[in-house]
Amino acid sequence: MKNAKVFTNAKWIIICKIIQSVLQLLVGMLSARYLGPSNYGLINYAASITAFAMPIMISCAVQSVFQFLDTATVQKALSLSTP
């Protein structure tokens, strides 16, 4: 019973990922056609800088939150999240 549920959930996730990829391809093609090479290049340049900077900004934010909290609170939160 549980294996069937896992298989069904995995199937839905795979179908959603396929639909998401197809839609991204269509939106990318239509926006490139609408914007032209120059403007589409500018959009992709900004998107690549954002994609590069986001993990750095997220890790800095997480680090500053952990510095804000005291050690006992962090240990309590980590012990609650582990099974």
C-alpha positions in Angstrom: 0.0 0.0 0.0 2.7 2.5 1.0 4.8 1.6 -2.1 1.9 2.4 -4.4 1.4 5.7 -2.7 5.1 6.6 -3.1 5.0 5.5 -6.8 1.9 7.7 -7.4 3.5 10.7 -5.7 6.7 10.2 -7.7 4.7 10.0 -10.9 3.0 13.3 -10.2 6.3 15.0 -9.3 7.8 13.8 -12.6 4.8 14.9 -14.6 4.9 18.3 -13.0 8.6 18.7 -13.7 8.1 17.8 -17.4 5.3 20.3 -17.7 7.4 22.9 -16.0 10.3 22.3 -18.4 8.1 22.5 -21.4 6.5 25.8 -20.2 10.0 27.2 -19.5 11.1 26.3 -23.0 8.0 28.0 -24.5 8.3 31.1 -22.4 12.0 31.4 -23.2 11.4 31.0 -26.9 8.5 33.5 -27.0 10.3 36.1 -24.8 13.5 35.8 -26.9 11.4 36.3 -30.1 9.6 39.3 -28.6 12.6 41.0 -27.0 15.2 40.4 -29.7 18.8 39.3 -29.2 20.0 42.5 -27.5 17.3 42.9 -24.8 17.0 39.1 -24.2 20.8 39.1 -23.6 20.4 41.8 -21.0 17.6 39.9 -19.3 19.7 36.7 -19.2 22.7 38.6 -17.9 20.7 40.0 -15.0 19.2 36.5 -14.3 22.7 34.9 -14.2 24.0 37.5 -11.8 21.0 37.0 -9.6 21.4 33.2 -9.8 25.0 33.5 -8.7 24.3 36.0 -5.9 21.3 34.3 -4.3 23.1 31.4 -2.6 25.7 33.8 -1.2 23.0 36.2 0.1 20.9 33.3 1.6 24.0 31.8 3.4 24.8 35.2 4.8 21.2 35.7 6.0 21.2 32.3 7.7 24.5 32.9 9.3 23.3 36.3 10.7 20.1 34.7 12.1 22.1 32.0 13.9 24.4 34.7 15.3 21.4 36.6 16.5 19.9 33.5 18.3 21.7 32.2 21.3 23.2 28.7 21.3 20.6 27.0 23.5 17.8 28.1 21.2 19.6 26.9 18.1 20.4 23.5 19.7 16.8 23.2 20.8 15.5 24.0 17.3 18.0 21.5 15.7 17.0 18.7 18.1 13.3 19.3 17.4 13.8 19.0 13.6 15.7 15.7 13.6 13.6 12.6 13.8 
